[in-house]
Amino acid sequence: MNLLTPFQYSFMNEALMISALVGAVCAVLSCYLVLKGWSLMGDAISHAVLPGIVAAYSMGLPLAVGAFASGLLCAVATGWIKSSTRIKEDTVMGIVFTGLFALGLVMFTKIQTEAHLNHILFGNILGIERDDMIQTIIAASVTLVVVLVMRKDLLLFCFDAAHARAIGLNTSMLYYVLLSLLAGTIVASLQSVGIILVVAMLVTPGCTARLLTDRFDRMLLIAVASSVLASCIGVYVSFFINGATGACIVLAQALLFALALLLGPKHGLIARRFRA
Amino acid sequence: MREISPPLSIEVADVTVAYANGIVALRDASFKLGPGVICALVGVNGSGKSTLFKAIMGFIRPVKGSVRIAGKSVEQARRGKRIAYVPQSEEVDWTFPVNVWDVVMMGRYGHMNFMRLPSATDKRIVAESLDRVGMSDFKERQIGELSGGQKKRVFLARALAQRGSIMLLDEPFTGVDVTTEETIISLLRALRDDGHIILVSTHNLGSVPEFCDHVVLVNRTVLAAGPTDDVFTEKNLTLAFGGVLRQFHFEQSTIQEHDGRTVKLLTDDERPLVFGKDGHLEYKDREGREKLVKEREKEAGK
């Protein structure tokens, strides 16, 4: 087995392609999440999709549809509870998403399915089936197109929602657009890294890019580049260690972040030390 | 393109605002402003100044009463991009990866198509607005790399680029150097002379008589509103601020007869720092400083 062996298998090439696509979508969205301070929201929605997936499975619907619905339910319920009680948002989120995740686990044990819980929780990109692949590609492409078309409005919404509202933009619509995009991205990444680790994909590339530039357009490019690279490295390495692809991708993400943290030209720790 | 129909005005009538937690932030607030005016919104923290701002911008719906802008609803005014808002510096994330040009361009978004691609006109207006606040040389800077005064001017330029006819400024003089304060004031005056309505929320009392034609005093309701000379009286201010206002009574201080009219009073709206005739530091109370008073008298006598 040499270093080029992985490329001889079609499942590896497919996995590389899908994970690169998923990495790109997550990276674009992560830039907005990091700037908006929505990392926890990403974590919450990703856990909350579980009951939707199980329900969709038992009803014979595409899993993506169920995941999308229950992810949005989590966000909307959080917003509603926050605005009508005195409890703070992060606390409400903590209750809602763990509650939904637990509901999903209970439903899973009650409903007989052929799906493996492990594949949902940790992803199964090396064994991805044709249907799942198509779903992933559709979710990723739609999300990517919508973000790119609305990128300036979304950026203004993250930066200064009051101004956005004052100049006549529909900020509550933008809020739900961003939430839907988040849910869509999570659906797209289920196959590659799974529910538990998807939050890393939704936060790390944006953070890495944030350390390397002060311009948003460049931040998007750097985030996409680092995320695609990390995804490919993760898939490639997991071939040799025989599994845990999602974890390998996330580790590669973390490694790139650490490099940016240390070696960033302007905001990196070493550059800072030298300037001081 | 200015609307021909009713002249510009802001009409706040019996506005009562209550939040979801039941707290009534503002009760029966009323005032009216015509075109070409700089109006100060004065009150302590928590008096409902920002609530009133939000009601005027239509961010919160009053449970009672109404806000009309040029005879129309706030929503209509907002769709016409008429209301420009300059936020408090504390509300802005200064590490955000945008530069000065990007921020000012955001003022044009309402005028662009849905892809927000700037036209030549948009670029020209942004350049003009930056020039007007003297920030053209900084357009490539990330916003966090600016001084307090420069930051404020960038957001003022954004409001100018929006070309609204009503401008709301939240605490525009906090953390701002004297040059910037003067720039801001002369800009606001020019806008007023063009017929704009400018509403400035501030607790910086000293600056109010300097440049505001109108004053609205707020404390959970509108206590008084009208021309500065009529409204900005000691009685009204005491009412608005209760015991919170710092006072410096000259007759109770260590300042004496011989200081005449040469007393210097320095203040940033905190406690004033007062120097007597010969540059002596003066104290608010005579009591306990009898020795000092005697010494000064001796000096004056010699």
Chai-1 contact restraints between the chains, C-beta under 6 A:
chainA,res_idxA,chainB,res_idxB,connection_type,confidence,min_distance_angstrom,max_distance_angstrom,comment,restraint_id
A,K152,B,R116,contact,1.0,0.0,6.0,A-B,restraint_1
A,L156,B,M106,contact,1.0,0.0,6.0,A-B,restraint_2
A,F159,B,F96,contact,1.0,0.0,6.0,A-B,restraint_3
A,H163,B,Y85,contact,1.0,0.0,6.0,A-B,restraint_4
A,A166,B,M57,contact,1.0,0.0,6.0,A-B,restraint_5
A,A166,B,I83,contact,1.0,0.0,6.0,A-B,restraint_6
A,A166,B,Y85,contact,1.0,0.0,6.0,A-B,restraint_7
A,I167,B,K81,contact,1.0,0.0,6.0,A-B,restraint_8
A,I167,B,Y109,contact,1.0,0.0,6.0,A-B,restraint_9
A,I167,B,G110,contact,1.0,0.0,6.0,A-B,restraint_10
A,G168,B,R78,contact,1.0,0.0,6.0,A-B,restraint_11
A,G168,B,R79,contact,1.0,0.0,6.0,A-B,restraint_12
A,G168,B,K81,contact,1.0,0.0,6.0,A-B,restraint_13
A,G168,B,G110,contact,1.0,0.0,6.0,A-B,restraint_14
A,D214,B,P97,contact,1.0,0.0,6.0,A-B,restraint_15
A,D214,B,Q142,contact,1.0,0.0,6.0,A-B,restraint_16
A,R215,B,P97,contact,1.0,0.0,6.0,A-B,restraint_17
A,F216,B,P97,contact,1.0,0.0,6.0,A-B,restraint_18
A,M219,B,P97,contact,1.0,0.0,6.0,A-B,restraint_19
